[in-house]
């Protein structure tokens, strides 16, 4: 039982309590989903998130990636690539591998 929901609470309350305990915002969730198994620049993270059904704006997804970076869940690969317009370089990002896992 979660301390945020009682045994007598409906299942939806328990689901909400479980989500609240993760402290993962919707923008963090979509950035993480988009990055799973990938090395992407921000605009590619957004494009993959949209592909998977994300309703958020590019700025919200970028902010989610930044939040994941701040907690150490996302790391730069050390590479940069040109954006689709080709007018600037963008850092490439990936999820931090689990301990004992290789890139």
NORVEN-V487341 format. One line per field, one symbol per residue. ss: DSSP state (A for helix, B for strand, O for the rest). A space follows every 10 residues. Layout:
ss->???
//
This chain:
ss->OOOOOOOOOO AAAAAAAAAA AAOOOAAAAA AAAAAOOOOB OAAAAAAAAA AOOOOOOAAA AAAAAAAAAA OOOBBBBBBB BBOOOOOOBB BBBBBOOOOO OOO
//
